[in-house]
């Protein structure tokens, strides 16, 4: 069963479209990575499927419901969103930030319930930020802050988790940590995970399906073994690469082709 379906989706900013005619279905429990060059529409697509953009055409269904007809609380009950990592604006603590994920589960005038407290505690435990609850986001490293934002998304208890460039600004150790967490949520908890990502090797090592965009349209979709090819990377990114098999996973990974000089 599909948890998310985009049908002929076009989306953008102002009067123009960045994403054009995208049709995409994501099954329950899938891990899907959306890849492409800068400006190809990755982040726009992730924002559009949850109704965050005003300039849209086509249809998006989540759990069979029309996303564009949902109110904010209903969207928040179905889709949890982790935006690109940015410097925090307010001095909230980690626990306060994670509790914000309970917005859709709370009555308009009700306080924090036992169910809210339990969901927050579990989300913080799963993401390894339980010991950081009293710290402010401004006191955290990039990796810790990213895990706190993922904890907020988990506290929403939604069937679908969307992340926009979760590896951005993180060093290799934190990238592995964040993606290991996401993979565990998919495999062990049955969460559906969709990420917009620029790091092809990182995505190929964790996602079961890769969707490549070029100029706002889908040009390749399938498992890493079928889509991470030298021909695809050349056509989509304009780069000549070598494709090798990862010795540990057997999955394809990219290395830049060595330039040959005459002389």
C-alpha positions, 0 to 999 in steps of 0.5 A: 500500500502506498503512503504517499502519491504525487500525481502530475505534481508541479510546484515552485515559487512566485509564478514559476515552477521548479518541479514539473509533472512529477508522479511518484508513489512511496510504499509503506515502510520504504526508504526513498532518497531524492537526488539531483543537481543543485536546483533540480527540485529536490527540496521543492518536491519535499516541501510541495508534497506536504502542502508547504508551497502555495504555487502548486498544481496536480495532486498529492495523496497521503494515506489516501487523503488529499494533502492540499485539502488537509488542515495543518494539524491533520498534515502534522498527524500524517507527515513529520518534516525535518528541514535543512539544518540551520542555526537556531533562532530561539533559545529552546531546550532540546526537550522543549523542541521535541515536545513541539512535535506533539502539536497535532496530538494535543487539544487546543487548550490542553496541557502536556499529557502522559501520552505526550511525555511518553512519546517525547521520552521515547523519541529522545531515547531512540535518537540518543538525546535523552541526556541533552534534554536540558541543553539549548539547541545553541549549545549542541553540535551539528549532529546533536542538533540534527538528532534533536530535530529528528526526535521532534519528528518522531514525537509526532508519531506519523507514518511518514518522515520527510527530511530535507538534506539531513547530511548537510553541514555534517561531518562524515561521522555524524552523517553515518550516525544520522543515516544509521538512525534513519535506517534503523527506524525504517527496518526496526520500526516500519517508518516510511522515510523520504529524504532529499539528499545530495550525497549519492553514496550515502543515499545508495548505502541506506535507501532502497530506492533512488529517485533522480531529478533533472530540471524538475522532472524524474529521469531515473527511479529504482534500486541503487544497483540499477540507477547508480551507473556511470551513464546516469551520473553523466546524463544527470550531473554532467560528471564522469565517474567510476562506479565500484562495488562497496567491499562491505555492502556490495552496493554501488558507490561513486568515485571521481574518474581520474583525469588523464593528461597527455604529456 
